[in-house]
Amino acid sequence: MDYRKTAQEILDKVGGGKNIVSAAHCATRLRLVIADNSKADKAAIENVEGVKGVFEASGQLQIILGTGTVNKVFDEFISIAGITASSKAEAKEAAAQKQNVFMRAIKLLGDIFVPIIPAIVASGFLMGIMNSLDFMINNGFINMDTSSSIYVFANLFSNTAYTFLQILIAFSAAKAFGANPYLGAVIGMIMINPALQNAYDVATNGVQQTQSVFFGLYDIDMVGYQGHVIPVVIAVWLLSVIEKKLHKIVPEVLDLFVTPLVSVFVTGYLTLAIIGPVFVWAENAILGAIQWLLTLPLGIGSLIMGALYAPTVVTGIHQMYTAIDIGQIAQYGVTYWLPLASAANVAQGAAALAVALKSKDKKVKSLALPSSLSAFMGITEPAIFGVNLRFFKPFIAGCIGGGCGALYASIVHLGAKGTGVTGIFGILLCLEQPVQYLIEMIIAVGVAFVISFLIYRDAKPETAAGKAAEPADDAGTAGTGDETPETALAEEELKSPVNGKVIPLTEVADETFASEMLGTTVAVEPEDGKIVAPCDAEVLNVFDTGHAVCLTTQSGGELLIHVGIDTVKLEGKGFTKKVADGAKVHAGDVLIEADLDTIRNAGYPATTMVILTNADQYSEVTKAEPGPAGTDQTIMKLKK
């Protein structure tokens, strides 16, 4: 591969050096911040030799080149462009500044709500199960002792996250705004303090108490903010502004007690007196508008939103939808938005599945099939970015299927008891209407699959043949270390690089790894931080940040071991390199030591990926099934 030629073609197709704000790379991707996105031809970039995929995320144009290639292309890229390499932090900051105010607000909502999704998913699932049990008990379908500790405790646990949701939101929002998260939690506690009347009681008992504020200027209702989201976020933003200001002006000797005291008191007073009442009204107006749209006659509103849901994923607007779910659950007892999202997600999966079954291109098939399965589980990015948008017609088919499924959901008033999970497992949140949920899925999948299958066509034979010829040329010259094909092993076994358990790729929280865009992938959830060589090999490259290492095996396999997801952003914190480039290692030799607590406390999954980036050079590659894995257990078998 001519790395300089690839770099030059990428540079030309992103609009030249003057269009580059910053450039950085991680273990697999070239990460560019572009000044004018209209000058970047993503379709043309995908056809550049060595490029495995292109997508935009968090204000960056990410060009997937793979291990062992990205660093060489990057060196040529910055040389040709006449720019200096940016650190990961600088690139991230440049990307954030480039986004418009609206997209930054959407990202902020994602930063607030994504961390608390596990808590509300757990409660949502349990609430759905308990409601279903109550229905079956009350109607005589089953006989169960409702006084048993298991039933009583499960009932107690089921609504805990929603009962104290404002505290979770406030804590997470404080971290997102840069405030003290514990002070943020206090603001959340103030807003649902038992001294205030529970908001859910007002509908039946009316407002029980009022309080004059600002020296008798006007009265407010002494009602809590159970079920509300926007007032909490705004209140914590105000807290962050006050706290940061006080840190600058209060003498250090007084800062410890003056800043927390004043920040909490002023924020709390303004929240109950102004912010709460104003933004409760605003939030109710927004939810009312959404509900009006979803209840338009004949399900027209849901049809439109179901069709437009996938495009909002492309733009990143979907980050705000958790707030809509939570608000609807608080106001109506269920969310009508989640079934709509489920229909849209599985429809994109069905459209990608049609591509996988109809395409004659092995590369397209290998990408489309796992991407479709991921979408059926609710993770749509691999299907949308890797397959459907790339060919466009399947994307439109998925949008039509999502709209049809959402239309049916609206007609039958399908609602979910919780949020956070869509796709196949979303049925656990709709256990009071399981048949309707299944029908919605069938409609969305059926419509999207049929339309996609009918309209999808592979590239013209001559074009496809031209592209197919390129890997064949590479295969003849692909690096196999210092070995020749005659001395390379015909078969090889790769052990797990870390003790833990192999997990399904659908559970990997990164679309590039989950869709195996970089190559055949096995994901291991580690139990310790000792990363060892999975076989005898040569170290091709250990990344400066220590989060990834590239190896060349004795059979010619090109391996990437990537510790954690997005851990490049840690800038090496928590990682210790134990080998150097060019080192010869034996199976079991320690390559990297990772501090799993540091990784997880920073908010990053520690899932470790073993990726065979040149799987096309093997006649057979077998992966281990999900389950326990030790460093003495085989997770991948290679056969020439």
VENQUIHU-V270107 format. One record per backbone hydrogen bond with DSSP energy under -1.0 kcal/mol. NH is the residue of the N-H (numbers start at 0). CO is the residue of the C=O. Records with the same first field share a line. If there is no record, write none. Layout:
NH=CO + CO
This chain:
2=0
5=1
6=2
7=3
8=4
9=5
10=6
11=7
12=8
13=9
15=10
18=15
19=16
20=32
21=32
23=30
25=28
29=62
30=23
31=60
32=21
34=18
38=35
39=36
40=12
41=39
44=40
45=41
47=44
50=47
51=63
54=61
56=59
59=56
60=31
61=54
62=29
63=52
64=27
65=27
68=65
69=65
72=68
73=69
74=70
75=71
76=72
77=73
78=74
79=75
80=76
81=77
82=77
85=22
90=86
91=87
92=88
93=89
94=90
95=91
96=92
97=93
98=94
103=99
104=100
105=101
106=102
107=103
108=104
109=105
110=106
111=107
112=108
113=109
116=113
119=115
120=116
121=117
122=118
123=119
124=120
125=121
126=122
127=123
128=124
129=125
130=126
131=127
132=128
133=129
134=130
135=131
136=132
137=133
138=134
139=136
140=135
141=135
147=144
151=147
152=148
153=149
154=150
155=151
156=152
157=153
159=156
162=158
163=159
166=163
167=163
168=164
169=165
170=166
171=167
172=168
173=169
174=170
175=171
176=172
178=173
183=179
184=180
185=181
186=182
187=183
188=184
189=185
190=186
192=189
195=192
196=221
200=197
204=200
205=201
210=219
212=217
216=212
217=212
219=210
221=208
222=220
223=196
224=190
227=224
232=228
233=229
234=230
235=231
236=232
237=233
238=234
239=235
240=236
241=237
242=238
243=239
244=240
245=241
246=242
248=244
249=245
253=250
254=250
257=253
258=254
260=256
261=257
262=258
263=259
264=260
265=261
266=262
267=263
268=264
269=265
270=266
271=267
272=268
273=269
274=269
275=270
277=273
278=274
279=275
280=276
281=277
282=278
283=279
284=280
285=281
286=282
287=283
288=284
289=285
290=286
291=287
292=288
293=289
294=290
295=292
298=295
299=296
302=298
303=299
304=300
305=301
306=302
307=303
311=307
312=308
313=309
314=310
315=311
316=311
317=311
318=315
319=316
320=317
324=320
325=321
326=322
327=323
328=324
329=325
330=326
331=327
332=328
334=415
340=336
341=337
342=338
343=339
344=340
345=341
346=342
347=343
348=344
349=345
350=346
351=347
352=348
353=349
354=350
355=351
356=352
357=353
358=354
364=360
365=361
366=362
367=363
368=364
370=366
371=367
372=368
373=369
374=370
375=371
377=374
378=373
383=379
384=380
385=381
386=382
387=382
388=383
390=386
391=387
392=390
394=387
395=391
396=392
397=393
398=394
399=395
400=396
401=397
402=398
403=399
404=400
405=401
406=402
407=403
408=404
409=405
410=406
411=407
413=408
415=334
416=428
423=375
425=422
426=423
427=424
428=425
429=426
432=429
436=432
437=433
438=434
439=435
440=436
441=437
442=438
443=439
444=440
445=441
446=442
447=443
448=444
449=445
450=446
451=447
452=448
453=449
454=450
455=451
463=459
464=460
465=461
466=462
467=463
468=464
471=467
472=468
473=469
474=470
475=471
476=473
477=473
482=479
487=483
488=553
491=637
493=635
494=533
495=632
499=628
500=524
501=626
502=522
506=503
507=504
509=507
513=509
514=510
515=512
516=511
519=611
521=609
523=607
524=500
526=498
530=591
531=496
532=588
536=584
537=551
538=582
539=549
540=549
542=547
545=542
548=560
549=540
550=558
551=537
552=556
555=552
558=550
559=610
560=548
561=608
562=546
563=606
564=604
568=565
569=566
570=567
572=569
574=571
575=592
577=590
581=538
582=579
584=536
587=532
588=585
590=530
591=530
592=575
593=528
594=573
595=593
598=594
599=595
600=596
601=597
602=599
603=598
607=523
608=561
609=521
610=559
611=519
612=557
616=613
617=614
618=638
619=638
621=636
623=634
626=501
628=499
632=629
634=493
635=493
636=621
637=491
638=619
639=489
